[in-house]
Amino acid sequence: MGTEEITNRLKRVEGQVRGLQRMVEEQRDCEAILTQLMAARAALDRVGLLVAENFVQDCLTTDDGELARQRVGRVLELVFSRFSVPIEASESIPQDLVRPREEV
């Protein structure tokens, strides 16, 4: 996906945030506000992944081997830091909800 698609998605997120502002101003139901907030956040996360994907593809086609590895590694660190569950949080997850890793 190119810049235009990312820009369009960001405009949609902007519309969602404006809708959230209206909902708060109108003192709408808390559950409805939280639902829309989670949807906006998920949409923004998807945009972030698209940006990372485009960046990685660009690095792999334009940079030399070592520079590409360094730049892609940094982007992966940023992505994983956003989508990883902190150890403290994972310790509070009830064990009956945790599936054991499958052996490879």
N, C-alpha and C positions, 0 to 999 in steps of 0.2 A: 504494500500500500504506500502510496506516495503522500507528499505534503498536503495535497488537496483533500484527500480522504481524512487525514489526521485533523486538519483544520475544520472540516465539516463535523467530525465527531466532537471536537472541542466546543463548537458552536451549540451542538445539542446539549452538552453538559452545562454550558452557560445558561441555556434555557431552563434546564432542570433546576439549577441553583436559583434563578429568578423566581421560578415557581415555588421553591422552598421558602424564599423570603416572603412571598405573598401568603403562603400557608401560615407562617409564624405570625405575620401581621394580623391575619384574620383569626388568629387563635384557634386554628383547626385542631382536630384530634391528634394527640401525641403519637399514637400508633401510625396514623397516616403519614405524619411528618417523618417519623423514623424510617418507615418503609421507603419513602421517596429519597431520603438521605442516603440510605444504603444503596439504592439504585444508582444515584448520582456518583457515589463513591466507586461502585463497581464499573460504571462507564468510564470514569477517569482512570481507573486501574487498567482497563483494556487499552485506553489511549497510550498509557505509559508503556505497556508491552509492545504496542505497535511501533512506538518511537524507538524502543530498544532493538526490536527486530530490524527496522530500517538501518539503524546505526551499525549493527553487526554486519548486515549485508554490505553496507558501504565500506566498512573496515576491511572485510575479506576481499573486496574487489579492488581497493585502491592502496592499501598499506602493504609494506613489506612484511614478511613473516613475523619477526619479533615484535615490531610495533603493533601489528594487528593483534597478536596474542595479548599484549599488554592492555590495549584499548578494550578489546572484547572482555578480557578478565575483569576490568574495572566495571564495565556495564553489568556483567553477570553478578558481581558483588552487590551492586546497587539493587538489582532486581531481587536477588535472594534476600537481601536485608529487608526489603519491603514485604515479601511474601512468605518469609519463614516465621514459624512460631517460636517466640523466645522460650528458652529452657524453663524459666520460671512459670510461664503460662502453660507449657506442656505438662508440667508436674501436677497442675491442678485439674487436668482432664481426667474424668472418671475412667478407670482402666477398662470397664466393659465397653467403652466407646472406641478404644484404641485397637486397631487390627495389627496383628503381628506382621512383620515384614516377611514377604515370601522369599524363600531361598532361590538364588539364581543358579 
